[in-house]
Amino acid sequence: MLAIVTVCALTVPASAYLKLGTVVVGGRTMSLRWQDFPISYFVTNTDVAQVSATQFQATVTRAFNTWHAVETAETSSRFAGFVAAPPNRSDGASVLGFLSRPDQDRTLAATSFTIDDTTGEILESDIYFNSIFPWSTAEAGNTERFDVESIAVHEIGHFLGLSHSALGETELQPGGRRVIGAESVMFPIAFSRGNISDRQLRADDIAGISDLYGTRAFTRDFGSISGRVTKNGRPVKGAHVVAFSTQSGKLIGGFTLNDDGEFVIAGLQPGPHILRAEPLDDADLTSFFDEDFEVDVDFRVTFYERVVAVPRGGGANDVEIKVTSK
């Protein structure tokens, strides 16, 4: 077994989305995913100011159900009971709860895993919510406190095997960055206190979870775009590629994750899409990639020259987005 402490230690090459991954025995890279459902989870029987363990459990259950409600993915879970154990032990039980981590003063919550290092199967996953921050389970949110449900939806996305999305915008302010807007709950920076918009999944989240645990309907009814990003004829690694549906207005993103600069964006509604390639030049790259992953950020934002028609149940292939240096 291999314990993975950080949710972005590895990403899976040439995938439609950033999925959590690991190098298994034999040198292959595998997506982290659960094999058996429902997933049993426990909740630490510890209260914090304004949030009891019972309130926390009910809120976490709603957050799990938000992911389970995705019609194009097959996932399920069950609450197995309260425990005294904190959510940071590799003990065979998946535990969610509060934990005081003053050394992590910029981390609201974090997800860890124990996996089978021959298959990439997730055997256990724990989520801790940092109790040094003020929390709330109020239905309408609390402007002085962070929303448990919003952060739980994000962390449960990791729990299920998703990494971070780059579909968001921030602005620099004293003490860090403030989120202006996001089109994915898996964007790595949380909204400010009181904001509850991340209780709802966006198109990018739905496409990502369907890519991991998709139904037959997902394969039958949705399509994909694949291709590569190049600069002066050479592949660009680590580019963020976004598909915009001109019919629904939905955004779904992907990345060029291999040495050939290739990308795949699946889960797209049939119809016309506009493609954009952009550098991750205004982000903490370790939020998306392993520290050793080489990312090219020296190019300009570029739109593909033609609108791409996505077929139902098929793919629009061999798209080449040619970018130029800044």
C-alpha positions in Angstrom: 0.0 0.0 0.0 1.0 3.6 -0.6 -0.2 6.5 1.4 -0.8 9.7 -0.6 -0.8 12.8 1.6 -1.4 15.6 -0.9 -4.3 15.5 -3.4 -2.2 16.8 -6.4 0.9 14.6 -6.0 0.4 13.1 -9.5 -1.8 13.6 -12.5 -2.7 11.1 -15.1 -1.2 11.8 -18.5 -3.3 12.2 -21.7 -6.6 12.2 -19.8 -9.7 14.4 -20.3 -9.4 16.0 -16.9 -6.9 16.2 -14.1 -7.5 13.0 -12.2 -5.5 11.9 -9.2 -3.0 9.2 -10.0 -0.1 7.2 -8.9 2.7 5.1 -10.4 1.9 1.5 -9.6 4.1 -1.6 -9.6 5.5 -2.0 -13.1 5.9 1.7 -13.7 2.4 2.4 -15.1 0.4 5.5 -14.1 -3.1 4.7 -12.9 -6.1 6.9 -12.0 -7.1 6.8 -8.4 -10.6 5.5 -8.1 -12.9 3.5 -5.9 -13.9 0.0 -7.2 -16.7 -0.9 -4.9 -19.8 1.1 -4.0 -21.4 2.3 -1.8 -18.3 3.8 -0.1 -18.6 3.7 3.7 -17.5 6.7 5.6 -17.4 7.7 9.2 -17.6 11.1 10.9 -15.4 12.2 13.9 -17.7 12.9 16.9 -16.2 16.3 17.7 -18.0 19.6 17.8 -16.5 23.1 16.9 -18.0 26.5 17.5 -21.5 26.8 15.9 -21.1 23.3 14.2 -22.0 20.1 16.1 -20.9 16.7 14.9 -24.5 15.9 14.0 -24.8 19.1 11.9 -21.5 18.4 10.3 -22.6 14.8 9.4 -25.9 16.0 7.9 -24.0 18.6 5.8 -21.4 16.2 4.6 -24.1 13.7 3.6 -25.7 16.4 1.4 -22.4 17.1 -0.2 -21.9 13.4 -1.0 -25.4 13.3 -2.5 -24.6 16.3 -4.7 -22.0 14.1 -6.5 -24.2 11.0 -6.4 -27.0 13.0 -8.2 -25.0 13.3 -11.4 -27.0 11.2 -13.8 -24.1 10.4 -16.1 -21.9 8.9 -13.3 -22.4 5.9 -11.0 -21.2 6.6 -7.5 -22.8 6.1 -4.0 -21.9 6.2 -0.4 -23.3 5.5 3.1 -22.7 7.1 6.5 -21.4 4.3 8.7 -21.5 6.1 12.1 -19.6 8.4 14.4 -16.1 7.5 15.7 -13.6 9.0 18.1 -10.8 8.6 15.7 -9.5 11.8 13.9 -9.4 12.0 10.1 -5.7 11.5 9.7 -5.0 7.9 10.4 -4.3 5.1 8.0 -6.6 2.6 9.8 -8.7 1.2 7.0 -11.7 3.6 7.7 -12.6 6.6 5.7 -13.1 9.4 8.2 -14.3 13.0 7.8 -14.1 15.6 10.6 -12.5 18.6 12.2 -8.9 18.7 13.1 -6.9 21.7 14.5 -4.0 22.4 12.2 -2.5 25.8 13.0 0.6 24.8 11.0 -1.7 24.8 7.9 -3.0 28.3 8.3 -3.9 28.7 4.6 -5.6 25.3 4.2 -9.3 25.1 4.9 -9.5 21.3 4.4 -7.4 18.5 2.8 -8.0 15.0 1.5 -5.6 12.0 1.9 -5.6 8.5 0.6 -4.4 5.0 1.2 -4.3 3.0 -2.1 -3.4 -0.4 -3.5 -0.2 0.4 -5.3 -0.7 -2.4 -7.8 -4.0 -1.2 -9.2 -4.6 2.4 -8.1 -7.7 1.4 -6.2 -8.6 3.7 -3.3 -8.9 1.7 -0.1 -9.4 4.6 2.3 -9.7 8.4 2.1 -9.8 10.9 5.0 -10.9 14.5 4.9 -10.0 17.0 7.6 -11.6 20.4 8.0 -9.2 22.8 9.7 -10.9 23.9 13.0 -8.6 27.0 13.3 -11.1 28.6 10.8 -14.7 29.6 11.7 -17.3 27.3 10.1 -21.0 27.4 9.5 -23.7 25.0 8.3 -26.3 27.8 8.1 -28.7 27.3 5.2 -28.1 30.7 3.7 -24.5 30.9 4.8 -22.8 33.1 7.4 -20.8 36.1 6.2 -18.3 35.7 9.1 -17.7 32.0 8.5 -16.7 29.4 5.8 -19.5 27.2 4.5 -19.0 23.5 5.4 -21.1 22.3 2.6 -19.2 24.2 -0.1 -15.8 23.0 1.1 -17.2 19.5 1.5 -18.4 19.3 -2.1 -14.9 20.3 -3.2 -13.0 17.8 -1.0 -15.4 15.0 -1.8 -14.5 15.6 -5.5 -10.9 14.8 -4.4 -12.2 11.9 -2.3 -13.7 10.4 -5.5 -10.6 10.9 -7.5 -10.7 14.3 -9.2 -7.9 16.9 -9.0 -8.2 20.6 -9.5 -9.8 22.6 -12.3 -8.3 25.8 -13.7 -11.7 27.3 -14.6 -11.7 30.3 -12.4 -10.4 33.9 -12.0 -8.8 35.5 -9.0 -7.3 38.8 -8.0 -4.4 39.6 -5.8 -5.1 41.2 -2.5 -3.3 41.5 0.9 -2.8 38.0 2.3 -3.5 36.1 -0.8 -5.9 35.9 -3.7 -9.7 36.4 -3.8 -11.8 34.4 -6.2 -13.7 36.6 -8.6 -15.6 33.8 -10.3 -15.3 30.0 -10.9 -16.9 27.6 -13.3 -15.9 24.5 -11.3 -16.2 23.6 -7.6 -12.8 21.9 -8.1 -11.1 25.3 -8.6 -8.3 25.2 -6.0 -9.0 28.5 -4.3 -12.2 28.8 -2.1 -14.6 31.6 -2.2 -14.7 34.1 0.7 -16.6 33.6 3.9 -20.3 33.3 3.6 -20.3 32.3 -0.1 -22.4 29.2 -0.8 -22.2 29.0 -4.6 -19.9 26.0 -4.5 -22.7 23.8 -3.2 -23.7 23.3 -6.8 -21.7 21.4 -9.4 -20.9 23.0 -12.8 -20.5 21.5 -16.2 -16.7 20.9 -15.7 -17.3 19.0 -12.5 -20.0 16.8 -14.0 -17.9 16.0 -17.0 -14.9 15.1 -14.8 -16.8 12.7 -12.5 -18.5 11.2 -15.5 -15.1 10.6 -17.1 -14.1 8.5 -14.0 -17.4 6.7 -13.3 -19.4 7.2 -16.5 -22.6 5.5 -17.4 -23.5 4.1 -20.8 -25.6 7.1 -21.4 -22.5 9.3 -20.9 -20.7 7.5 -23.7 -23.7 7.4 -25.9 -25.0 11.0 -25.6 -21.9 13.1 -25.2 -18.9 13.7 -27.4 -15.3 14.9 -27.2 -12.6 17.0 -28.8 -9.0 15.9 -29.0 -5.9 17.4 -30.5 -2.7 19.1 -29.6 -1.3 22.5 -28.8 1.9 23.6 -30.6 4.2 26.5 -30.7 6.5 26.9 -33.7 5.7 23.3 -34.6 6.7 22.0 -31.2 4.3 20.6 -28.6 3.3 22.7 -25.6 3.0 20.9 -22.3 0.8 22.0 -19.5 -1.5 24.3 -21.6 -5.0 24.8 -20.3 -7.6 24.1 -23.1 -11.2 25.2 -22.7 -14.2 24.2 -24.8 -17.2 26.7 -24.8 -20.5 25.5 -26.1 -22.2 28.2 -28.2 -25.6 26.5 -27.6 -25.5 26.1 -23.8 -22.8 28.5 -22.7 -21.1 25.8 -20.7 -17.3 25.6 -20.2 -15.4 22.4 -19.8 -11.6 22.4 -19.5 -8.7 20.1 -20.1 -4.9 20.1 -20.2 -2.1 19.1 -22.5 -0.5 16.5 -20.2 2.1 14.6 -22.3 5.3 15.4 -24.2 3.3 15.5 -27.5 1.1 18.4 -26.3 -2.0 16.3 -26.7 -5.4 17.0 -25.0 -8.8 15.4 -24.8 -11.9 17.1 -23.5 -14.9 14.8 -23.1 -18.3 15.1 -21.7 -19.3 17.7 -24.3 -22.8 18.3 -25.5 -23.2 17.6 -29.2 -22.9 20.8 -31.3 -20.6 23.7 -32.0 -17.8 24.6 -29.6 -15.2 27.4 -29.5 -11.7 26.3 -28.3 -9.2 28.4 -26.4 -5.7 27.6 -25.2 -4.2 29.6 -22.4 -1.1 29.4 -20.2 -1.3 28.8 -16.5 0.8 31.9 -15.9 -1.3 33.3 -13.0 -1.5 30.2 -10.9 0.3 28.1 -8.3 1.3 25.3 -10.7 1.6 22.8 -7.8 -2.2 23.1 -7.4 -2.5 21.3 -10.7 0.7 19.3 -11.3 3.5 17.4 -9.6 6.5 19.7 -8.8 8.6 17.9 -11.4 6.0 18.4 -14.2 7.4 20.8 -16.8 4.9 23.4 -17.8 5.3 25.9 -20.7 3.7 29.2 -19.8 5.4 31.3 -22.5 2.6 31.7 -25.0 -0.3 34.0 -25.7 -4.0 33.1 -25.2 -5.1 31.7 -28.5 -8.5 30.8 -30.0 -8.7 27.9 -32.4 -9.3 29.3 -35.9 -12.6 27.4 -36.5 -15.7 26.4 -34.6 -15.5 22.7 -33.8 -18.6 20.5 -34.2 -18.9 17.8 -31.6 -20.8 14.7 -32.7 -23.0 12.7 -30.3 -21.2 9.7 -29.0 -18.1 10.4 -31.0 -15.1 12.8 -31.2 -13.8 15.7 -33.2 -10.2 14.7 -33.6 -6.8 16.1 -34.9 -7.5 19.7 -33.8 -4.2 21.7 -33.6 -4.2 25.0 -31.7 -1.1 26.9 -32.8 0.1 29.4 -30.2 2.8 32.0 -30.3 5.3 33.2 -27.7 4.6 36.2 -25.6 
